[in-house]
Amino acid sequence: MNSMQEKSREKTIIRTSIIGIIANVCLAAFKAVIGMMTNSIAIVLDAVNNISDAGSSLITIVGTRLAGREPDKKHPFGYGRIEYLSAMIISVIVLYAGITSLVESVKKIVHPETPDYTPVSLIIVAVAVVVKILLGRYVKGVGKKVNSDSLINSGQDATLDSIISASTLAAAAIFMLFHVSLEAWLGAVISVVIIKSGIEMLRDTISQILGERNDVELAKSIRKTVTGFPEVQGAYDLVLNNYGPDSWNGSIHIEVPDTYSADQLDQLIREITLQVFKEHRVILTAIGVYSVNTKDPEVIAVQKKVRETVLAHEYVRQIHGFYLQKEQKAMRFDIVISFDAEDRRAVYEKVVSDVQKQFPEYRLQVAMDTDFAEE
């Protein structure tokens, strides 16, 4: 993503967040007045939730501005991950709002109060439901478009609020028709839903901060680009490091014929790096090289036999980087073992043992690799 795109993305997020702040403050003010006038705990809690949403939008603005700072000596990869921290703070706010709402609802269950609804108050709440539905769809849609977890979380929360507001209308209708007050109980249910939503948001953002597997589709497309070069016989060990939304650095290994010279490799690596950045906006900070035996038919036959032996094991997904040195009686290769295996180390040791039995005269150098985009 270039600087022009980054600035445009930042402006879009800030503009959307400001719209969210204005809408939520207005809704909170109306609901707070109505809640106190009608003695409705559910509507008051709904107003408090709107204030927390406004705070979430403010945090999104601050987080986006901080994340947009240029890289410096202390943080050479930039500040993009601050957006994940702001998304986590929003999740905590939602969780806190749910817990406090649950406490207040329980108090009202123990000491109930009779609400006093008016037609005007219910009309305003109904309008609030429509506004929240539209706001939630808009904010979440923009969040997906610009890949902003903070906006997506805010949009999900707004959609949840519309359900909450609709629930208060249902409780009011039940009270007016049957004179049964479900206010406090509804408030408790609403609170549980908010808490659940907050936990899910928090879990997702923490997962991103910890570091998740490679984006599967992005990894496939990068490998396709790399193997599109005629000289490259295979591309493996792709590792992508995320430094904020749409900000990726990575490394990869390529297999090339053992006849390649240093200057040919240098030119090839530069071309691959440039092409990957052009097509995927990913900076390959390192490209490792595996040399492939191409001169000796006997060695090629051994490679085929080793490949068949290795891939016969259930949890082995891949073998690459094979190279055999006849004079030194040395053989090296890497194997990728699935995370589905109960004991990856045991699978690795069994593979090495089976290959060693087939070729006892060779010294083996086998590395256990991981597919960071494993589905």
C-alpha positions in Angstrom: 0.0 0.0 0.0 1.5 3.3 -1.1 1.4 6.6 0.9 -1.5 7.9 -1.1 -3.6 4.8 -0.4 -2.6 4.9 3.3 -3.8 8.5 3.6 -7.0 7.8 1.8 -7.6 4.8 4.1 -6.9 6.8 7.2 -9.3 9.6 6.1 -12.0 7.1 5.4 -11.7 5.4 8.9 -11.7 8.8 10.7 -14.6 10.1 8.7 -16.7 7.0 9.4 -15.7 7.1 13.1 -16.8 10.7 13.4 -20.2 9.8 11.9 -20.4 7.0 14.5 -19.6 9.4 17.3 -22.2 12.0 16.3 -24.9 9.4 15.8 -24.2 7.6 19.1 -24.1 10.8 21.2 -27.4 11.9 19.8 -29.0 8.5 20.4 -27.6 8.3 23.9 -29.0 11.7 24.8 -32.5 10.8 23.5 -32.5 7.4 25.2 -31.2 8.7 28.5 -34.0 11.3 28.7 -36.6 8.7 27.7 -35.3 6.1 30.1 -35.5 8.4 33.1 -38.9 9.7 32.1 -40.4 6.2 31.7 -38.4 4.7 34.5 -37.0 2.1 32.1 -33.8 0.4 33.1 -33.5 -1.3 29.7 -33.6 2.0 27.8 -31.1 3.7 30.2 -28.7 0.8 29.7 -29.2 1.1 26.0 -28.2 4.8 26.3 -25.1 3.9 28.3 -24.2 1.4 25.6 -24.4 4.2 23.0 -21.9 6.3 24.9 -19.5 3.3 25.0 -19.9 3.1 21.2 -19.0 6.7 20.8 -15.9 6.1 23.0 -15.0 3.2 20.8 -15.2 5.4 17.7 -13.0 7.9 19.4 -10.4 5.2 20.2 -10.6 4.1 16.5 -9.7 7.6 15.4 -6.8 7.9 17.9 -5.5 4.4 17.0 -5.7 5.1 13.3 -3.8 8.3 13.6 -1.1 6.7 15.7 -0.9 3.7 13.3 -0.3 6.1 10.4 3.0 7.4 11.8 6.0 6.9 9.6 8.5 4.2 10.5 11.4 5.5 12.6 14.6 4.2 14.1 12.9 2.6 17.1 10.1 1.0 15.0 11.5 0.5 11.5 8.4 -1.6 10.5 6.0 1.2 11.3 3.2 1.5 13.8 0.4 -0.4 12.0 -0.1 -2.9 14.8 -1.5 -0.1 17.0 -4.8 -0.6 15.1 -5.0 -4.1 16.7 -4.5 -2.6 20.1 -7.3 -0.1 19.5 -9.5 -2.9 18.4 -8.7 -4.7 21.6 -9.5 -1.7 23.7 -12.9 -1.4 22.0 -13.5 -5.1 22.9 -12.7 -4.4 26.5 -15.1 -1.4 26.6 -17.8 -3.6 25.2 -17.1 -6.3 27.7 -17.1 -3.8 30.6 -20.4 -2.3 29.4 -21.9 -5.8 29.4 -20.7 -6.6 32.9 -21.9 -3.3 34.4 -25.2 -3.7 32.6 -25.7 -7.2 34.1 -25.0 -5.9 37.6 -27.6 -3.1 37.2 -30.1 -5.5 35.8 -29.7 -7.9 38.7 -30.3 -5.1 41.1 -33.6 -4.3 39.3 -34.6 -7.9 39.4 -34.1 -7.9 43.2 -35.8 -4.5 43.6 -38.2 -4.1 40.6 -39.7 -0.8 39.5 -42.7 -0.3 37.3 -42.0 1.5 33.9 -44.3 4.2 32.5 -44.1 4.2 28.7 -45.5 6.9 26.4 -46.2 6.7 22.6 -43.6 9.4 21.9 -40.9 7.5 23.8 -41.6 4.3 22.0 -41.5 6.1 18.6 -38.1 7.6 19.4 -36.8 4.1 20.4 -38.1 2.7 17.2 -36.3 5.4 15.2 -33.2 4.5 17.1 -33.5 0.9 16.1 -33.6 1.9 12.4 -30.6 4.3 12.8 -28.5 1.7 14.5 -29.2 -0.9 11.8 -28.2 1.5 9.1 -25.2 2.8 11.1 -24.0 -0.8 11.8 -24.2 -1.9 8.2 -22.4 1.3 7.0 -19.6 1.1 9.6 -19.0 -2.6 9.1 -19.1 -2.3 5.3 -16.5 0.4 5.4 -14.4 -1.6 7.8 -14.3 -4.5 5.5 -13.5 -2.3 2.5 -10.5 -0.7 4.2 -9.6 -3.8 6.3 -10.0 -2.1 9.7 -10.8 -4.4 12.6 -11.7 -1.5 14.8 -14.4 -0.4 12.4 -15.6 -3.9 11.9 -15.9 -4.4 15.7 -17.7 -1.0 16.0 -20.1 -2.0 13.2 -20.8 -5.4 14.8 -21.5 -3.6 18.1 -23.9 -1.2 16.4 -25.8 -4.0 14.9 -26.0 -5.7 18.3 -27.3 -2.4 19.7 -30.2 -2.4 17.2 -31.2 -5.8 18.5 -31.0 -4.5 22.0 -33.2 -1.5 21.2 -35.7 -3.7 19.4 -35.9 -5.9 22.5 -36.8 -2.9 24.7 -39.6 -2.1 22.3 -40.8 -5.7 22.6 -40.7 -5.5 26.4 -42.7 -2.2 26.3 -45.3 -3.8 24.1 -45.7 -6.8 26.4 -46.0 -4.5 29.4 -48.7 -2.3 27.7 -50.7 -5.3 26.5 -50.4 -7.7 29.5 -49.1 -5.4 32.3 -46.1 -7.8 32.8 -42.8 -6.0 33.3 -39.8 -7.9 31.8 -37.5 -4.8 32.0 -34.9 -6.2 34.4 -34.9 -9.7 32.9 -34.5 -8.3 29.4 -31.7 -6.1 30.7 -30.0 -9.2 32.0 -30.3 -11.1 28.7 -29.1 -8.0 26.8 -26.1 -7.8 29.2 -25.2 -11.5 28.6 -25.3 -10.9 24.8 -23.0 -7.9 25.1 -20.6 -9.8 27.3 -20.5 -12.7 24.8 -19.9 -10.2 21.9 -17.1 -8.5 23.9 -15.4 -11.8 24.6 -15.5 -12.9 21.0 -14.1 -9.5 19.8 -11.3 -9.7 22.4 -10.4 -13.3 21.5 -10.1 -12.3 17.8 -7.9 -9.2 18.4 -5.6 -11.1 20.8 -5.2 -13.8 18.2 -4.1 -11.2 15.7 -1.6 -9.6 18.1 -0.2 -13.0 19.0 0.3 -13.8 15.3 -1.9 -16.0 13.1 -1.1 -18.3 10.3 -0.3 -16.9 6.8 -3.3 -15.7 4.8 -4.0 -18.8 2.8 -5.1 -17.1 -0.5 -2.3 -14.5 -0.3 0.3 -17.3 0.3 -1.0 -19.3 -2.7 -0.9 -16.3 -5.0 2.6 -15.3 -3.9 3.9 -18.9 -4.5 2.2 -18.8 -7.9 4.0 -15.6 -8.8 7.3 -17.0 -7.6 7.0 -20.3 -9.4 6.0 -18.4 -12.5 9.7 -17.7 -13.2 10.9 -20.5 -15.5 14.1 -21.0 -13.5 12.2 -21.6 -10.2 11.4 -25.3 -9.8 9.6 -24.9 -6.4 8.7 -22.3 -3.8 8.5 -23.3 -0.1 8.8 -22.1 3.5 6.8 -18.9 2.9 6.6 -16.9 6.1 4.5 -13.7 6.2 4.8 -11.2 9.1 1.9 -8.8 9.5 2.8 -5.3 10.8 -0.7 -3.9 10.6 -3.7 -4.1 8.1 -2.4 -4.6 4.6 1.3 -4.3 5.7 3.3 -7.5 5.1 6.9 -8.5 5.1 8.0 -12.1 4.3 10.6 -14.6 3.3 10.6 -17.6 1.1 12.8 -20.4 -0.2 13.2 -21.3 -3.9 14.5 -24.3 -5.7 16.8 -23.6 -8.6 19.1 -25.9 -10.7 22.6 -26.5 -9.2 24.1 -25.1 -12.4 23.2 -21.5 -11.5 26.0 -19.0 -10.8 26.0 -16.4 -8.1 25.3 -13.5 -10.5 22.4 -15.4 -12.1 20.9 -16.1 -8.6 21.4 -12.4 -7.6 19.5 -11.2 -10.7 16.7 -13.8 -10.3 16.2 -12.9 -6.6 15.9 -9.2 -7.4 13.4 -9.9 -10.1 11.3 -12.1 -7.8 11.3 -9.5 -5.0 10.2 -6.7 -7.4 7.5 -8.8 -9.0 6.0 -10.0 -5.7 5.9 -6.4 -4.4 4.2 -5.2 -7.6 1.5 -7.9 -7.6 0.9 -8.4 -3.9 2.4 -5.3 -2.0 4.4 -7.8 0.0 8.1 -7.0 0.7 10.2 -10.2 0.6 13.1 -9.3 3.0 14.8 -12.6 2.3 14.8 -15.3 -0.4 16.7 -18.5 0.5 18.0 -20.9 -2.1 17.8 -24.7 -2.5 20.0 -26.2 -5.2 18.4 -29.1 -7.2 20.5 -31.9 -8.6 20.2 -31.8 -12.4 23.4 -33.5 -13.7 23.4 -37.1 -12.4 20.6 -39.5 -13.4 21.5 -41.8 -10.5 21.0 -39.0 -8.0 17.7 -38.0 -9.6 16.5 -41.6 -9.2 17.5 -41.6 -5.5 15.6 -38.4 -5.1 12.5 -40.0 -6.5 12.8 -43.0 -4.2 13.3 -40.8 -1.1 10.3 -38.7 -2.1 8.0 -41.7 -2.4 9.2 -43.0 1.0 8.7 -39.7 2.8 5.3 -38.9 1.3 4.0 -42.4 2.2 3.7 -41.2 5.8 0.2 -39.9 6.6 1.0 -36.5 8.1 3.9 -35.5 5.8 2.6 -32.8 3.6 5.7 -32.0 1.6 9.3 -32.7 0.9 11.6 -30.1 -0.6 15.2 -28.8 -0.7 16.6 -32.2 -1.6 20.3 -32.4 -2.5 22.6 -35.3 -2.6 26.4 -35.2 -2.5 27.7 -38.6 -3.8 31.4 -38.0 -2.9 30.6 -37.0 0.7 27.9 -39.6 1.0 25.5 -36.8 2.3 21.9 -36.3 1.7 19.8 -33.3 2.9 16.1 -32.4 2.5 13.3 -30.7 4.5 9.9 -32.2 5.3 6.6 -30.4 6.2 4.6 -32.2 8.9 1.0 -31.3 9.5 -0.2 -29.8 12.8 -2.9 -32.6 12.6 -0.3 -35.1 13.8 -0.6 -35.9 17.5 3.2 -36.0 17.8 5.0 -34.2 15.0 8.4 -35.1 16.4 7.5 -38.8 16.4 6.5 -38.6 12.7 9.7 -36.8 11.9 11.8 -39.5 13.6 9.9 -42.3 11.8 10.5 -40.6 8.4 14.2 -40.2 9.1 14.5 -43.8 10.3 12.8 -45.2 7.2 15.0 -43.2 4.8 18.1 -44.1 6.8 17.2 -47.8 6.4 17.0 -47.5 2.7 20.3 -45.6 2.4 22.4 -46.7 5.4 25.6 -45.5 3.7 24.4 -41.8 3.6 24.6 -39.2 6.3 21.2 -37.5 6.6 20.5 -33.9 7.3 16.7 -33.6 7.6 14.9 -30.4 8.8 11.3 -30.4 10.1 9.5 -27.5 8.5 6.1 -25.9 9.1 3.5 -24.8 6.5 2.4 -21.4 7.9 -0.6 -21.4 5.5 -1.8 -25.0 6.3 -5.6 -25.3 5.9 
